[in-house]
Amino acid sequence: MWLFFALLTPLFWAVVHVMDARCVGDVFEKPWMGAVTSAVASIVAFIPLPFLLLSFDWAIPDFSIILLALAAGALIQISQVFYFQSLKYSESGIVAAYWNMVPAMLPFASFFVMGTVFPTGKYFGMAVLIAASIGMCLVDSNLEARWKSFFLMFFASSLQVILFLIEDHIFATIPFFTGFYLITVGLILTGVVPLASPPIFTLFRKNFSILRRAATIFVGVEIINLCALFTSQKAIDLGEPSLVAAVESTIPAYTFFFSTCLLILLPAYGDPLAKKNIKAKMILVCAMMVGVYLVA
């Protein structure tokens, strides 16, 4: 069952990646503004969640677990800042591919932190994913931008590795929906707090009219993003974090598919960079699929 949720996650996130790239290019004055608008939009999508929780297991956890869950939400939001900034330099498909550094790093972190050891074939699959991610980096046509995106996503992926390990501990300690709720609260708080800074608040006030026109898009994208967070965390709850991360690395395949469809059906919303080196990108996506098969 974990595989079902792990395969749903990249489908949701691919849509988010494509729409985020559109917002970074046409809506946000600064790319990192996307992390704040995401948190604000999450509040709207988040409102029904406490009522839904009444239908599921609910328990007040220890204070240490509450803090850990809130910290997990903060890690999601901070990694989003690096992610949005990287969209300034590379197309959404390339950025999505860089998330494959997570399944590459996570097995080593799991070994040192939890002593987890996998069969040789799974490590080979992870090596394939690493090679495909490096290939995606080399496919990027802009050398300077490529490395800026790479290092930004390296930091984002490192935070995600820590996040996966924390989530695994949280869901082993408390009911899933309780953990999901608390992590989402941490995500929202971390994104909204920067608005207390006068320079940041002034920047958002200056761009308010533009942001208001895109409010429906923000909320729609954030609902999809919360669905992705839900399926990802549920997959971690049911399976091994390293294997979940490896399966979720299929995001580029979905992203390239959606980007291409948008270019054909709605050119105004598509990313023209998606057409560059398309054959090489598809070969690398196929390599990623082989890697996923080996680790699944």
Contacts in CASP RR format, 6 or more apart in sequence:
PFRMAT RR
TARGET T0000
AUTHOR 0000-0000-0000
METHOD contacts of the structure
MODEL  1
MWLFFALLTPLFWAVVHVMDARCVGDVFEKPWMGAVTSAVASIVAFIPLP
FLLLSFDWAIPDFSIILLALAAGALIQISQVFYFQSLKYSESGIVAAYWN
MVPAMLPFASFFVMGTVFPTGKYFGMAVLIAASIGMCLVDSNLEARWKSF
FLMFFASSLQVILFLIEDHIFATIPFFTGFYLITVGLILTGVVPLASPPI
FTLFRKNFSILRRAATIFVGVEIINLCALFTSQKAIDLGEPSLVAAVEST
IPAYTFFFSTCLLILLPAYGDPLAKKNIKAKMILVCAMMVGVYLVA
1 238 0 8 1.000
2 234 0 8 1.000
2 235 0 8 1.000
2 238 0 8 1.000
2 239 0 8 1.000
2 243 0 8 1.000
2 244 0 8 1.000
3 235 0 8 1.000
3 247 0 8 1.000
3 296 0 8 1.000
5 231 0 8 1.000
5 232 0 8 1.000
5 234 0 8 1.000
5 235 0 8 1.000
5 238 0 8 1.000
6 231 0 8 1.000
6 232 0 8 1.000
6 235 0 8 1.000
6 243 0 8 1.000
6 244 0 8 1.000
6 247 0 8 1.000
6 248 0 8 1.000
7 247 0 8 1.000
7 250 0 8 1.000
8 231 0 8 1.000
9 228 0 8 1.000
9 231 0 8 1.000
9 232 0 8 1.000
9 235 0 8 1.000
9 248 0 8 1.000
10 247 0 8 1.000
10 248 0 8 1.000
10 249 0 8 1.000
10 250 0 8 1.000
10 251 0 8 1.000
10 253 0 8 1.000
10 254 0 8 1.000
11 254 0 8 1.000
12 224 0 8 1.000
12 225 0 8 1.000
12 227 0 8 1.000
12 228 0 8 1.000
12 231 0 8 1.000
13 96 0 8 1.000
13 225 0 8 1.000
13 228 0 8 1.000
13 248 0 8 1.000
13 251 0 8 1.000
13 254 0 8 1.000
14 96 0 8 1.000
14 251 0 8 1.000
14 253 0 8 1.000
14 254 0 8 1.000
14 255 0 8 1.000
14 257 0 8 1.000
14 258 0 8 1.000
15 221 0 8 1.000
15 224 0 8 1.000
15 254 0 8 1.000
15 258 0 8 1.000
16 221 0 8 1.000
16 224 0 8 1.000
16 225 0 8 1.000
16 228 0 8 1.000
17 92 0 8 1.000
17 93 0 8 1.000
17 95 0 8 1.000
17 96 0 8 1.000
17 251 0 8 1.000
17 255 0 8 1.000
18 92 0 8 1.000
18 255 0 8 1.000
18 258 0 8 1.000
18 259 0 8 1.000
18 262 0 8 1.000
18 270 0 8 1.000
18 271 0 8 1.000
19 217 0 8 1.000
19 221 0 8 1.000
20 34 0 8 1.000
20 83 0 8 1.000
20 84 0 8 1.000
20 87 0 8 1.000
20 92 0 8 1.000
20 221 0 8 1.000
21 87 0 8 1.000
21 91 0 8 1.000
21 92 0 8 1.000
21 95 0 8 1.000
21 271 0 8 1.000
22 269 0 8 1.000
22 270 0 8 1.000
22 271 0 8 1.000
23 34 0 8 1.000
23 37 0 8 1.000
23 214 0 8 1.000
23 217 0 8 1.000
23 218 0 8 1.000
23 221 0 8 1.000
24 31 0 8 1.000
24 34 0 8 1.000
24 84 0 8 1.000
24 87 0 8 1.000
24 88 0 8 1.000
25 87 0 8 1.000
25 88 0 8 1.000
27 210 0 8 1.000
27 211 0 8 1.000
27 214 0 8 1.000
28 34 0 8 1.000
28 37 0 8 1.000
28 84 0 8 1.000
28 207 0 8 1.000
29 203 0 8 1.000
29 206 0 8 1.000
29 207 0 8 1.000
30 203 0 8 1.000
31 84 0 8 1.000
31 85 0 8 1.000
31 87 0 8 1.000
31 88 0 8 1.000
32 81 0 8 1.000
32 84 0 8 1.000
32 85 0 8 1.000
33 84 0 8 1.000
33 203 0 8 1.000
33 204 0 8 1.000
33 207 0 8 1.000
34 80 0 8 1.000
34 84 0 8 1.000
35 77 0 8 1.000
35 80 0 8 1.000
35 81 0 8 1.000
35 84 0 8 1.000
35 191 0 8 1.000
36 191 0 8 1.000
36 192 0 8 1.000
36 194 0 8 1.000
36 195 0 8 1.000
36 200 0 8 1.000
36 204 0 8 1.000
37 211 0 8 1.000
37 218 0 8 1.000
38 77 0 8 1.000
38 80 0 8 1.000
38 191 0 8 1.000
38 218 0 8 1.000
38 221 0 8 1.000
38 222 0 8 1.000
38 225 0 8 1.000
39 77 0 8 1.000
39 187 0 8 1.000
39 188 0 8 1.000
39 189 0 8 1.000
39 190 0 8 1.000
39 191 0 8 1.000
39 192 0 8 1.000
40 191 0 8 1.000
40 192 0 8 1.000
40 218 0 8 1.000
41 215 0 8 1.000
41 218 0 8 1.000
41 219 0 8 1.000
41 220 0 8 1.000
41 221 0 8 1.000
41 222 0 8 1.000
42 184 0 8 1.000
42 187 0 8 1.000
42 188 0 8 1.000
42 222 0 8 1.000
42 225 0 8 1.000
42 226 0 8 1.000
43 188 0 8 1.000
43 192 0 8 1.000
44 219 0 8 1.000
44 222 0 8 1.000
45 219 0 8 1.000
45 220 0 8 1.000
45 222 0 8 1.000
45 223 0 8 1.000
45 226 0 8 1.000
46 184 0 8 1.000
46 188 0 8 1.000
46 226 0 8 1.000
49 181 0 8 1.000
49 184 0 8 1.000
50 181 0 8 1.000
53 177 0 8 1.000
53 178 0 8 1.000
53 181 0 8 1.000
56 175 0 8 1.000
56 177 0 8 1.000
57 175 0 8 1.000
57 176 0 8 1.000
57 177 0 8 1.000
57 178 0 8 1.000
58 175 0 8 1.000
58 177 0 8 1.000
58 178 0 8 1.000
59 174 0 8 1.000
59 175 0 8 1.000
59 178 0 8 1.000
61 69 0 8 1.000
61 173 0 8 1.000
61 174 0 8 1.000
61 178 0 8 1.000
61 179 0 8 1.000
61 182 0 8 1.000
65 170 0 8 1.000
65 173 0 8 1.000
65 174 0 8 1.000
66 182 0 8 1.000
68 166 0 8 1.000
68 169 0 8 1.000
68 170 0 8 1.000
69 170 0 8 1.000
69 179 0 8 1.000
69 182 0 8 1.000
69 183 0 8 1.000
69 185 0 8 1.000
69 186 0 8 1.000
70 182 0 8 1.000
70 183 0 8 1.000
70 185 0 8 1.000
70 186 0 8 1.000
70 189 0 8 1.000
71 166 0 8 1.000
71 186 0 8 1.000
72 163 0 8 1.000
72 166 0 8 1.000
72 167 0 8 1.000
72 170 0 8 1.000
72 183 0 8 1.000
72 186 0 8 1.000
73 163 0 8 1.000
73 183 0 8 1.000
73 184 0 8 1.000
73 185 0 8 1.000
73 186 0 8 1.000
73 187 0 8 1.000
73 190 0 8 1.000
74 186 0 8 1.000
74 187 0 8 1.000
74 189 0 8 1.000
74 190 0 8 1.000
75 159 0 8 1.000
75 160 0 8 1.000
75 162 0 8 1.000
75 163 0 8 1.000
75 166 0 8 1.000
76 163 0 8 1.000
76 183 0 8 1.000
76 187 0 8 1.000
76 190 0 8 1.000
76 229 0 8 1.000
77 186 0 8 1.000
77 187 0 8 1.000
77 190 0 8 1.000
77 191 0 8 1.000
78 159 0 8 1.000
78 190 0 8 1.000
79 155 0 8 1.000
79 156 0 8 1.000
79 157 0 8 1.000
79 159 0 8 1.000
79 160 0 8 1.000
79 163 0 8 1.000
80 156 0 8 1.000
82 152 0 8 1.000
82 153 0 8 1.000
82 155 0 8 1.000
82 156 0 8 1.000
82 159 0 8 1.000
83 95 0 8 1.000
83 152 0 8 1.000
83 153 0 8 1.000
83 156 0 8 1.000
85 152 0 8 1.000
86 95 0 8 1.000
86 98 0 8 1.000
86 148 0 8 1.000
86 149 0 8 1.000
86 152 0 8 1.000
86 153 0 8 1.000
86 156 0 8 1.000
87 95 0 8 1.000
89 142 0 8 1.000
89 145 0 8 1.000
89 146 0 8 1.000
89 148 0 8 1.000
89 149 0 8 1.000
89 152 0 8 1.000
90 140 0 8 1.000
90 142 0 8 1.000
90 145 0 8 1.000
90 146 0 8 1.000
90 149 0 8 1.000
90 273 0 8 1.000
91 259 0 8 1.000
91 271 0 8 1.000
91 273 0 8 1.000
91 274 0 8 1.000
92 255 0 8 1.000
92 259 0 8 1.000
92 271 0 8 1.000
92 274 0 8 1.000
93 136 0 8 1.000
93 252 0 8 1.000
93 255 0 8 1.000
93 256 0 8 1.000
93 259 0 8 1.000
93 274 0 8 1.000
93 281 0 8 1.000
94 136 0 8 1.000
94 137 0 8 1.000
94 139 0 8 1.000
94 140 0 8 1.000
94 146 0 8 1.000
94 149 0 8 1.000
95 149 0 8 1.000
95 153 0 8 1.000
96 251 0 8 1.000
96 252 0 8 1.000
96 254 0 8 1.000
96 255 0 8 1.000
97 132 0 8 1.000
97 133 0 8 1.000
97 136 0 8 1.000
97 137 0 8 1.000
97 251 0 8 1.000
97 252 0 8 1.000
97 284 0 8 1.000
97 288 0 8 1.000
98 133 0 8 1.000
98 136 0 8 1.000
98 137 0 8 1.000
98 149 0 8 1.000
98 150 0 8 1.000
98 153 0 8 1.000
98 154 0 8 1.000
98 156 0 8 1.000
98 157 0 8 1.000
99 153 0 8 1.000
99 156 0 8 1.000
99 157 0 8 1.000
99 160 0 8 1.000
99 248 0 8 1.000
99 249 0 8 1.000
99 251 0 8 1.000
100 129 0 8 1.000
100 130 0 8 1.000
100 132 0 8 1.000
100 133 0 8 1.000
100 136 0 8 1.000
100 249 0 8 1.000
100 252 0 8 1.000
100 288 0 8 1.000
101 130 0 8 1.000
101 133 0 8 1.000
101 153 0 8 1.000
101 154 0 8 1.000
101 157 0 8 1.000
101 158 0 8 1.000
102 157 0 8 1.000
102 160 0 8 1.000
102 161 0 8 1.000
102 164 0 8 1.000
102 245 0 8 1.000
102 248 0 8 1.000
102 249 0 8 1.000
103 126 0 8 1.000
103 129 0 8 1.000
103 242 0 8 1.000
103 245 0 8 1.000
103 246 0 8 1.000
103 248 0 8 1.000
103 249 0 8 1.000
103 295 0 8 1.000
104 126 0 8 1.000
104 129 0 8 1.000
104 130 0 8 1.000
104 133 0 8 1.000
105 157 0 8 1.000
105 158 0 8 1.000
105 161 0 8 1.000
106 161 0 8 1.000
106 164 0 8 1.000
106 165 0 8 1.000
106 241 0 8 1.000
106 242 0 8 1.000
106 245 0 8 1.000
107 116 0 8 1.000
107 118 0 8 1.000
107 122 0 8 1.000
107 123 0 8 1.000
107 126 0 8 1.000
107 242 0 8 1.000
109 161 0 8 1.000
109 162 0 8 1.000
109 165 0 8 1.000
110 116 0 8 1.000
110 165 0 8 1.000
110 240 0 8 1.000
110 241 0 8 1.000
110 242 0 8 1.000
111 117 0 8 1.000
113 165 0 8 1.000
114 165 0 8 1.000
114 168 0 8 1.000
116 240 0 8 1.000
116 242 0 8 1.000
118 242 0 8 1.000
118 295 0 8 1.000
121 294 0 8 1.000
121 295 0 8 1.000
122 243 0 8 1.000
122 246 0 8 1.000
122 294 0 8 1.000
122 295 0 8 1.000
124 294 0 8 1.000
125 246 0 8 1.000
125 290 0 8 1.000
125 291 0 8 1.000
125 294 0 8 1.000
125 295 0 8 1.000
126 242 0 8 1.000
126 246 0 8 1.000
126 291 0 8 1.000
126 295 0 8 1.000
128 287 0 8 1.000
128 288 0 8 1.000
128 290 0 8 1.000
128 291 0 8 1.000
128 294 0 8 1.000
129 246 0 8 1.000
129 249 0 8 1.000
129 288 0 8 1.000
129 291 0 8 1.000
129 292 0 8 1.000
129 295 0 8 1.000
131 287 0 8 1.000
132 284 0 8 1.000
132 285 0 8 1.000
132 287 0 8 1.000
132 288 0 8 1.000
132 291 0 8 1.000
135 284 0 8 1.000
136 252 0 8 1.000
136 281 0 8 1.000
136 284 0 8 1.000
137 146 0 8 1.000
137 147 0 8 1.000
137 150 0 8 1.000
138 146 0 8 1.000
139 277 0 8 1.000
139 280 0 8 1.000
139 281 0 8 1.000
139 284 0 8 1.000
140 146 0 8 1.000
140 149 0 8 1.000
141 273 0 8 1.000
141 276 0 8 1.000
141 277 0 8 1.000
160 245 0 8 1.000
164 236 0 8 1.000
164 241 0 8 1.000
164 242 0 8 1.000
164 244 0 8 1.000
164 245 0 8 1.000
165 241 0 8 1.000
167 183 0 8 1.000
167 233 0 8 1.000
167 236 0 8 1.000
167 241 0 8 1.000
168 236 0 8 1.000
168 241 0 8 1.000
170 179 0 8 1.000
170 182 0 8 1.000
170 183 0 8 1.000
171 179 0 8 1.000
171 233 0 8 1.000
171 236 0 8 1.000
171 237 0 8 1.000
176 233 0 8 1.000
176 234 0 8 1.000
176 237 0 8 1.000
179 233 0 8 1.000
180 229 0 8 1.000
180 230 0 8 1.000
180 233 0 8 1.000
183 229 0 8 1.000
183 233 0 8 1.000
184 226 0 8 1.000
184 229 0 8 1.000
187 229 0 8 1.000
194 200 0 8 1.000
195 201 0 8 1.000
195 204 0 8 1.000
204 211 0 8 1.000
211 218 0 8 1.000
232 244 0 8 1.000
232 248 0 8 1.000
235 244 0 8 1.000
235 247 0 8 1.000
235 248 0 8 1.000
236 244 0 8 1.000
242 295 0 8 1.000
243 295 0 8 1.000
243 296 0 8 1.000
246 291 0 8 1.000
246 292 0 8 1.000
246 295 0 8 1.000
246 296 0 8 1.000
247 292 0 8 1.000
247 295 0 8 1.000
247 296 0 8 1.000
249 288 0 8 1.000
249 292 0 8 1.000
250 288 0 8 1.000
250 289 0 8 1.000
250 292 0 8 1.000
252 281 0 8 1.000
252 284 0 8 1.000
252 285 0 8 1.000
252 288 0 8 1.000
253 285 0 8 1.000
253 288 0 8 1.000
253 289 0 8 1.000
256 274 0 8 1.000
256 278 0 8 1.000
256 281 0 8 1.000
256 282 0 8 1.000
256 285 0 8 1.000
259 270 0 8 1.000
259 271 0 8 1.000
259 274 0 8 1.000
260 274 0 8 1.000
260 275 0 8 1.000
260 278 0 8 1.000
262 269 0 8 1.000
262 270 0 8 1.000
262 271 0 8 1.000
263 270 0 8 1.000
263 271 0 8 1.000
263 272 0 8 1.000
263 274 0 8 1.000
263 275 0 8 1.000
END
